[in-house]
Amino acid sequence: MTGLIYVFTGEGKGKTSAALGVATRALLLEKKVVWVAFYKQESWGIAEAKLKERFANMEMVMGGRGFFMDERVKSVGGKGHVVLDTAMAEEHKQAAQTCLRVAEEKLLSKPFLLVLDEILNTVGDKLLTEQEIIELVAKRGNTNVIMTGRGAAQKIIEMADLVTECKKIKHPYDEGKLAVAGLDY
């Protein structure tokens, strides 16, 4: 048997949340889960990072350097709230390459589930290539893989067993509201 590939993509909210739901289900069934975050950092203190404290069968790698932006400062919503990107482009690329290598190493331990959070964003941000992602996932063996992020490439969609698109209809950011602890992070 070969592990299944799930893709949660699209411009709407819910991609990471969907992956968290599947990962939590596997954890509760005492299956080994490895989570590699390609943008999020340990220092952010996001709720999902605490899963590794609660479940012995969970490994979490928060290997990102923040969300990559071409501009140094980018408005959220339009009411003056900002998200800062303090890392340089080369630092983002290096972090993505490190996460890719870590994910490949983690596959050697044959976890039940490998979550590659926001990996799909790395292609559009020119941090990884589509081919690098395809080559990684091809090494999965019996490990099930979840990939999240915007802009899933057609080849990745074709190789996936399940693809769900999260479509934004309305979002609090549009009104300048920031993320809420417990709902968004």
C-alpha positions in Angstrom: 0.0 0.0 0.0 1.1 3.5 -0.7 0.2 6.4 1.6 -2.6 8.8 0.5 -1.9 12.4 -0.5 -4.4 15.1 0.7 -4.2 18.6 -0.5 -5.9 21.5 1.2 -5.5 24.6 -1.0 -7.2 27.8 -2.1 -7.4 31.5 -1.1 -9.8 30.9 1.8 -9.1 30.2 5.5 -9.2 26.6 6.8 -6.3 24.8 5.1 -4.2 24.4 8.2 -7.3 23.9 10.3 -8.4 21.0 8.1 -4.9 19.5 8.4 -5.0 19.9 12.2 -8.3 18.1 12.3 -6.9 15.1 10.4 -3.7 15.2 12.5 -5.7 15.3 15.8 -7.8 12.3 14.6 -4.6 10.3 13.9 -3.0 11.3 17.2 -6.1 10.2 19.2 -5.8 6.8 17.5 -2.2 6.7 18.8 -0.7 7.0 15.3 2.7 8.8 14.7 2.3 12.3 13.2 5.0 14.6 12.0 4.2 18.2 11.2 6.6 20.4 9.3 5.6 24.1 9.1 7.3 25.9 6.2 6.5 29.5 7.3 5.5 29.4 10.9 8.1 29.9 13.7 8.3 28.4 17.2 8.5 32.0 18.6 5.0 32.8 17.4 3.5 30.7 20.2 0.6 29.3 18.0 -1.7 26.8 19.6 -0.9 23.9 17.3 2.7 24.0 18.5 1.5 22.8 21.9 0.3 19.5 20.4 3.8 18.0 20.8 3.5 18.7 24.6 0.2 16.8 24.8 0.9 13.8 22.5 4.1 11.7 22.7 3.3 10.5 19.1 3.6 14.0 17.7 6.7 15.7 16.2 6.4 19.3 15.2 9.0 21.3 13.3 8.3 25.0 13.1 11.0 25.8 10.6 9.8 28.9 8.8 11.0 32.5 9.0 7.6 34.1 8.7 5.3 34.7 5.7 7.4 35.8 2.7 6.4 39.1 1.3 7.9 41.1 -1.5 7.4 44.3 0.3 8.9 44.8 3.8 5.6 45.9 5.2 2.2 44.8 4.0 -1.2 46.0 5.1 -3.8 43.5 6.4 -7.3 44.5 5.7 -6.9 48.1 5.0 -7.5 49.6 8.5 -3.8 50.2 9.2 -2.9 46.8 10.7 0.4 45.4 9.5 2.3 42.2 9.3 6.0 42.6 9.3 8.4 40.3 7.3 11.8 40.9 8.7 13.7 38.0 7.0 15.5 38.5 3.7 14.5 36.5 0.6 17.6 34.3 0.9 16.7 33.5 4.6 13.2 32.4 3.5 14.7 30.2 0.8 17.2 28.6 3.2 14.4 27.9 5.8 12.3 26.3 3.1 15.2 24.1 1.9 15.9 23.1 5.5 12.2 22.2 6.0 12.3 20.1 2.9 15.4 18.2 4.1 13.8 17.7 7.6 10.6 16.3 6.0 12.7 13.9 3.9 14.5 12.7 7.0 11.3 12.3 9.0 9.9 10.0 6.2 12.7 7.6 7.1 10.9 6.9 10.5 7.8 5.9 8.6 5.2 8.0 10.4 1.5 7.4 9.8 1.0 11.0 8.7 3.3 13.8 7.5 1.8 17.3 7.4 3.6 19.8 5.2 2.0 23.0 6.3 2.1 25.8 3.8 4.4 23.9 1.5 2.3 24.8 -1.5 3.0 28.5 -0.9 6.7 27.9 -1.4 6.4 27.4 -5.1 4.6 30.8 -5.8 7.2 32.5 -3.5 10.0 30.8 -5.5 11.4 29.2 -2.3 11.0 25.6 -3.6 10.2 24.2 -7.0 7.2 22.1 -7.8 9.6 19.3 -8.8 11.2 19.3 -5.3 7.8 18.8 -3.7 6.8 16.0 -6.0 10.2 14.2 -5.4 9.7 14.5 -1.6 6.1 13.2 -1.7 7.2 10.3 -4.0 9.4 9.0 -1.2 6.4 8.7 1.2 6.0 4.9 1.1 3.1 4.0 3.3 3.1 7.4 5.0 0.1 9.5 4.3 0.9 13.1 3.4 -1.1 16.3 3.8 0.0 19.4 1.9 -1.5 22.8 2.7 -1.2 26.3 1.1 -2.3 28.5 -1.7 -1.8 27.8 -5.4 -1.5 24.0 -5.7 0.1 23.2 -9.1 -1.7 21.0 -11.5 0.8 18.2 -11.3 0.4 18.1 -7.5 -3.4 18.1 -7.8 -3.2 15.2 -10.3 -1.0 13.1 -8.0 -3.2 13.8 -4.9 -5.9 11.4 -3.8 -8.0 14.2 -2.2 -8.0 17.9 -3.1 -10.1 20.4 -1.2 -10.2 24.0 -2.2 -11.0 26.6 0.5 -12.6 29.5 -1.2 -12.8 32.9 0.5 -16.3 34.4 0.5 -15.8 36.8 3.4 -13.0 37.3 6.0 -12.6 39.4 9.1 -9.3 40.7 7.7 -11.4 42.5 5.0 -12.8 44.7 7.8 -9.4 45.2 9.4 -10.0 42.6 12.2 -6.9 40.7 13.3 -6.7 36.9 14.0 -8.3 35.6 17.2 -6.4 33.2 19.5 -8.3 29.9 19.6 -10.0 30.5 16.3 -7.1 31.4 14.0 -4.0 30.4 15.8 
